[in-house]
Amino acid sequence: MSFSGMRLRRSRADSEDESSFIAMTDLMVGLVFVFIVLLVFFATQYQQAATALVDAERSRDDVLAALERRLRAEGVEVEAVPEQGVLRLPDEILFAKGSAVISQRGHAALVKVARAIEQELRCHTYARDPAARAGCPAGADPVDAVFIEGHTDSDPIAGQGSDNWDLSSDRAANTYRALVGYAPDLTSLRNRPHQEGGSQPILAVSGYAGTRPLVEERTEEGKRRNRRIDVRIIMATPEAPDG
């Protein structure tokens, strides 16, 4: 093979290598571009979800603050605890120690609590009757569930054939019955419709016995503080964006 032929052959090979390199470079640039687009997309989605969660938390805090203001103005001793998402009702305003029977004072307080919860949560829930949300602002952050939680101290119940699990559950259930008895429309408040099963009532009941104390029970005051009913408000998580 002549020198000129070898030179032509080498030139063609170099040209093919250069073309392959350019094609590979274009492919890599394209992949990097796609990666950047996806990264921006997911970063935007994350930011939107984070913002929605913060907004929902602030909305819950506003509801708790409004409930506390209203009930305290009506003479009901409650405490809003935003960091835990609860409205706290001290045990002594509802029950005698070791009893699940609501006192007369407790019934008087729960009448006001029931009406306050109904009023404050009306715009944050769904209802079978659209008229129930008349006048509510558009886009109010929805509530997913409201748990009526019973908590006791660690003292055992003597001679009743039950324990603190029964006591805490019975107290929570009796509080629930009283609330819906005084404000029947509470049972119509429902959470955001889900794709599987539709919407559900927001009110639920749970009992924790003495497993979630607020303070150590070294004194009777500590035990008193641990005996309580907590109304825990749980906001709905942000919906996934369409598409």
C-alpha positions, 0 to 999 in steps of 0.5 A, a space after each residue: 500500500 502506498 504512503 498516500 493510501 495509508 495517509 487517506 486511511 488514517 484520515 478516515 479513521 481519525 474522522 470517524 473517531 472524531 465523529 464518534 467523540 462528538 456524538 458521545 459528547 452530544 449524548 452526555 450533554 443531553 443526559 446532563 441536561 435531562 438530569 438538570 431538568 429532573 433535578 429542578 423538577 423534583 426540587 420544586 416539588 419538594 419545596 412545594 410539599 415543604 411549604 404546604 406542610 408548614 402552612 398546614 402546621 401554621 393553620 393547625 396552630 391557628 385553630 388551637 389558638 382560636 379554641 384556647 382563646 374562645 374557651 378560656 373566655 368562656 371560663 373553660 380551663 384548657 391549654 393549647 400545646 401547638 408543638 404537640 398539636 393538642 388542646 389539653 383538658 385537665 382531668 379535674 374539670 371532667 372526672 373524679 380520680 379513678 372514675 370515667 363518669 363525667 362530672 356535672 362541671 365536666 358536662 358544662 365544660 364539654 358543651 362549650 368545647 363541642 360547640 367551639 370545635 364544631 365552629 373552628 373545624 367546620 372550614 377545615 373539613 368536608 361535610 355531606 351537606 355543602 351548606 355546612 361550609 357556607 362562608 368558608 374561605 377557599 383553600 383552607 388547610 384540611 384536617 385529617 383526624 381529631 383524636 380524643 385521647 384519654 391519659 391516666 396516672 400510673 396508680 392502679 385502680 383498686 377493686 374495680 376489675 379493670 385497669 388504667 387502659 380501660 379507664 383511659 379508653 372509657 374516659 376518651 369514649 365518654 368524652 366523645 359521646 358527650 361532645 357529639 351529644 352536645 354538637 351532633 353536627 360533629 359527626 358529619 365533619 369528614 376528612 378529605 376524600 381519598 381515592 380508596 374509600 372516600 372521606 371518613 369521619 374525623 373524630 376518633 378515640 384512643 386511650 393510653 393509660 399512663 404510658 405517655 406521662 407529661 411529667 414524672 410522678 414523684 408528687 400528687 401534683 405530677 400525677 394530677 398533670 398526667 391525668 388529662 384528655 387531649 384533643 389531638 388535631 392531625 392535618 392532612 398531608 399535601 396532595 400529590 400534584 396532578 400529572 
